[in-house]
Amino acid sequence: MANQGHWLPGSLEERLDRIEAVDQIRQLASRYALAVDTRNMDDLASLFVEDVRVGRDEHGREAIKRWYGRSLERFGTSIHFIGNHVIDFISPDEATGVVTCHDELEKGGEWQVGKIQYWDTYVRRNGTWYFKRRKLHRWYLVDALERPSHNGGVNTDPRSLTVGQLPDVWPSWERFWSERGKTPR
């Protein structure tokens, strides 16, 4: 994805606004990863513009919730770690970005690890930045030869601090699976 814009702020106020915009856009990518990994479809949909195009014929946040729901129910646990994030501004309210991500996916008790890149289009509406479009590209997805089990190595030492098991501690995780009448594992 080539740099599609070279908008540069002129005034001090525009420069400050751009700094804030960069931070808000980076938060979009991190909030997306968190929403996907916790299966919080409401939070996920709220990151996209209200009239987001989903596939060829559907639009809107309810449509994107259905699309992601179908996609994500194929996997058990997922873990997305956001890496590089490059943002180019087309105008004060439009930008494009490239986000590199490490992902780990559980499917049928087996784990796969990979690297992906998202090519994004962002817009600001009423002072808030949203995804207008998000396109995934993958470098690779390979089998993890040593498969971590759910709870693998967590809370095994009775003398150590007990910690919540991810992703189960997120209320949205249980809600996602119960709405589908399935169990994640």
N, C-alpha and C positions, 0 to 999 in steps of 0.2 A: 504494500500500500504506500504509494508515494505521498509526499507532503502535498496536501491539496490546498493549502492556504498560507499566506504570509502576512496576515493582519498583525500589525504592531500597534500597541497603544501609543497615543500621542501625549496626553496630559498625565500629570501625576495621579489624578483620580482614576484615569483609565488603567494606569499601571497597577495601582492597588487592586482595582477590580479584577484584573487579569490574574494576579497572584491568588486572590480568593477563588477565582474560577478554577484555576489549576488544582487547588486543594479539593474543591467540591467534586470535580471530575474524577480525581484519583479515589475519592471516597466512594464514588459510584462503583468502580471496579472491585474494591474491597467489600462493599456491601453486597454486591452481586455474588461474590464467592461465598460469603457467609450465608446468604439466603439460600443458595443452591445446596450447600453442605448441611444446612439445618432443615431443608425442605420447607422453608417458609414462603409459600407461594404468594401470600399477600404482600410481604416485603419485596419479594422479587418483582412482582408486577408493578409496584409503586415506583420502581427505578426507571421505568419506560414511560414515554409520552403516552397520554391517554388514548391517542388514536394510532398507536403502534400497529404497523402492518405485520401480520402473522401469516406466513405462507403466501399463497397467491390471492386467496379470497377472503381472509378474515382480518379483522381489525379490532383493536382494543385490549384492555388489560385482562378482561375475562378470557378472551381468546388466548392470550399469552400464558395465562395460568393453566389452561387446558393443555396447551402445547408442551409446556415444561413438565407438567404432571405426567403426561404420557412418556416423555423422554426419560425422566428421572426415575420412574418406577421400575425401570429395567435394572437399576443398580441398587445395591445396599448402601453402604457408606461411601461417601465421596469426600475428598479433601482437595481443596484448591488453594495453592499458594501463589499470590500475585508477586511478580518480579518486576521487570522493566515496564515502564508506562510512559510512552512518548505522546505528547499532545500538541497538535498544531491548530491554531485558530484561523478560521476563515473570516470571522467577524466577531464583534463583542459577544454575540449570542449563538455562535455556531463553531463547532470544532470537530476535528477527527482525531483518532488516537489508535495506537497499537499497544496492546497489553500482552506481555508474555507471562505464561502461567505454567507451573508444575502441577499436575493433577495425579491423584491416585484414586482408583475406582475399584470397588468390590462388586463382583458379579458371580453369583453362584458359589460363594465361599472362596473364590480365588481373587487375587489382587492383580491389578494392572497399574503400571506407572507410565506417565507420559509427559510430553511437553506440548503445549498448545499456544496459539496466538489468536487473540481477538482483534478484529478490525472494526473499530467503532465509529459511529457518527453520533455526536452529542448536540443537544440544543438546550437553550435556556428559555424557560417559559415562566413568566411571573416571578422572576428572580431565582428560580430553582433549575438546576441542571438535570437533564434526563438522557437516557439512551434513546436515540431515535432509531438506530439500527445497530445490531451486534452480529458479526459474522465470525464463526469459529473456523480456524484452520489448524491442522494437527501436524506436528513433526513426526511423532511416533507414539505408540501405545504398546508396551511390551509386558509380558508376564513377569510378575515379581516372584522370583524363585523361592524365596522364603516368605511365606504368607503369615502376616500377623493375624492372630485371632482376635475376635472382639474381646476386649478386656485384656489383651496380651500384655503382660507385665504391669498392669495397673492394679493398684490396691492389693498386691500380693504379700507385702511385708506388713504384718499387723502393727509394727512399731512406727510405721511412717504415717504421714498425713493421708487421710482418705480423700480422694478426689472424685469429682463427678465424671462419669464415663461419657465421652463424646461419641456420637452425636445425641445419645439418648437423653441427656439433660435438657435439651431444647424442647419446650412444649410443642413447637411446630413439627418436630420430627415424628412424634407419636400421632399427632393430628393428621399429618400427611398420609401415613400408612393406614390409619383407621378409616379415613375417608375412602380408601380404595379397597377396604376389606382384606388387606394383606398384612403380612409381617415382613419387616425388612431383612430378616435372616432366615 
